[in-house]
């Protein structure tokens, strides 16, 4: 059993589920623990501490979190397991009952994990500290990369939308954010640490600055002026908050990449209304066409939920046809999952598991075709790519400006370097393209 006298010699294993925001926050937790002398576990070592940052976007996500935590408990019976994140926030009692779990911290308590660990080393008593999301008030910024080349800058947290199928407002609280100056300072710090690319993350980043005189466009313009950062990517942004001025600014910017990720969730207006979304298909199509017109080479990823309550066969057909007609690059398809406490449970007409599976397969087929078509148009072209380390004996990986995942034979000295690559071929499915470094 570990004790406080060994605090400076402790090793920790970190495991993250879910979104880019979670990865950013896990990296910040690791940095806080490292400042106290806790070292990240190396291959072959047994960790003293296991930190699990959970997700609860679906029932499947909850199940995976439970299974993983139990697996860690069996593999490392002497380790103290610390659990945080959305699953811990929504079901703290369920998490605390898992063998080996010593600390359960709510979403607004993540950066307090070092203090909880310190107390546990003193008292060896299980600690559960979770307050309702409606009581969240503070915003904790984070800008970390962990083992990744790219930095993830958290600019906003929480959501005020309360879509009928979603538990995020309960797990993350109401929308809140930092200031432009605060975010610029975080970006400057990343540049000082050698960062070349920053992914802007949050729960509803387009809501940045709500309740103040600042907004997301102000943030974009300010970050574009930070010396040292060569690339920014805007992570998921709601279509009604993706303004035409933001699209035009990205099109003319050297630092903001031609890459967008926009949630659609359904291509049928009746289902969108049942979901309590803040737009219709006409607005969504306008945004997609505006991006494509301003940046023909842009990568556009789109989130889609399949099999939601109220999605009749006719409505699914309209959604399928709408999605197929969009000038997008890829779909991220999620199978609808019932979430306790959501308004969606009162919507009539549920879709059977078998039909959900069939509809998911149809949408994934559309996604694969669109991704192949998008990637194929760049074979023979040259694009800038940020290369990143890979496993020993494997080609270097990385992403082009427009988010093509490249595989390239290059020396590891090019890690975290932006180089021009010649795209020579695409792998089946368009997931990866092969390339060579341009001399």
Secondary structure, DSSP 8 states (H G I E B T S, - for coil): ---GGGGGG-EEEEEE-S-HHHHHHHHHHHHHHHTTT-EE--TT---SEEEEEE--SSHHHHHHHHHHHHHHHHHTTTSEEEEEEHHHHH-HHHHHTSTTEEEEE-GGGGGGHHHHHHHHHHH---EEE---GGG------EEE-TTSSSEEEE-EE--S---TT--HHHHH-S-EE--HHHHHHHHHHHHHTT--EEEEE-SSGGGTTTTSS--HHHHHHHHTT-TT--EEEE----TTTS-HHHHHHHHH-SSB-SEEEEEEE-S-HHHHHHTT-S--HHHHHHHHHHHHHH-TT-EEEEEEEES-TT--HHHHHHHHHHHHHS--SEEEEEE----TT-GGGGSS----HHHHHHHHHHHHHHHHHHHHHHHHTTTT-EEEEEEE---TTS-EEEEETT--EEEE---GGGTT-EEEEEEEEE-GGGS-EEEEE--
